């Protein structure tokens, strides 16, 4: 079920959205999106970036469901800044994706 949710987010880049899902997958969806389109600063601040407003709003709603405050703004893309004490990224996997590990 989680695979289908992720596949639907990535299937059509013009219509990216998080489909209806069981809330138990919210953390995994958030972690996957931050891993792919986010950046975690050494200070712990997290930035999620997307060119799709509706997807960014859905990520904001997931953050809200975890009682995490965020700041949404637009510069060259839609960006969400937030702080969370959650293990959102697997550093080994990120290095492997960049060919560093």
C-alpha positions in Angstrom: 0.0 0.0 0.0 2.8 2.5 0.8 4.5 1.7 -2.5 1.3 2.5 -4.4 1.1 5.9 -2.5 4.7 6.8 -3.4 4.2 5.6 -7.0 1.2 7.9 -7.3 3.0 10.9 -6.0 5.8 10.4 -8.6 3.8 9.1 -11.5 2.8 12.4 -13.2 5.1 15.3 -12.4 2.5 17.9 -13.4 -0.1 16.5 -11.1 1.9 15.5 -8.1 -0.2 14.9 -5.0 -0.4 12.7 -2.1 -3.4 10.4 -2.6 -5.8 9.5 0.2 -3.9 7.2 2.5 -4.0 5.6 5.9 -2.6 8.1 8.4 -0.2 5.4 9.7 1.8 6.1 6.5 2.1 9.8 7.0 5.5 9.7 8.6 6.9 7.4 5.9 5.5 9.7 3.2 7.0 12.8 4.9 10.4 11.1 5.3 10.4 10.0 1.7 9.6 13.5 0.4 12.2 15.2 2.6 14.7 12.6 1.5 14.0 13.3 -2.1 13.2 17.0 -2.2 14.4 18.3 1.1 17.5 19.4 2.9 18.3 19.1 6.6 20.7 21.8 7.8 23.3 21.0 10.5 21.3 23.2 12.9 18.3 20.8 12.5 16.2 23.1 10.4 14.5 21.3 7.5 13.7 22.8 4.1 11.3 21.0 1.7 11.0 22.3 -1.8 8.5 21.6 -4.6 7.4 23.3 -7.8 3.8 22.1 -7.0 1.8 24.2 -4.6 -0.8 21.6 -3.9 1.8 19.0 -2.9 3.6 21.5 -0.7 0.2 22.2 1.1 -0.3 18.5 1.6 3.1 18.2 3.2 2.2 21.2 5.4 -1.0 19.3 6.4 1.1 16.2 7.4 3.4 18.4 9.4 0.3 19.9 11.1 -0.9 16.4 11.9 2.3 15.9 13.9 1.9 19.3 15.5 4.9 20.7 13.7 4.8 24.3 12.8 6.1 25.3 9.4 6.7 28.4 7.3 5.5 28.2 3.7 6.9 30.7 1.2 7.6 31.1 -2.5 10.9 32.2 -4.1 11.8 30.2 -7.2 9.7 27.3 -5.9 7.4 26.6 -3.0 9.3 26.0 0.2 8.5 24.8 3.7 10.8 25.4 6.5 10.3 23.6 9.8 12.1 22.0 12.8 11.3 18.4 13.8 12.9 16.0 16.1 12.0 13.1 13.8 14.4 10.8 12.0 13.4 12.0 8.5 16.5 11.2 6.5 18.7 8.2 6.1 22.2 9.8 5.5 23.7 6.5 4.1 21.0 6.3 1.4 21.4 10.0 0.5 25.2 9.5 0.0 24.5 6.4 -2.1 22.1 8.3 -4.3 24.9 10.9 -4.9 27.5 8.2 -5.5 29.5 9.1 -2.4 29.2 5.9 -0.4 
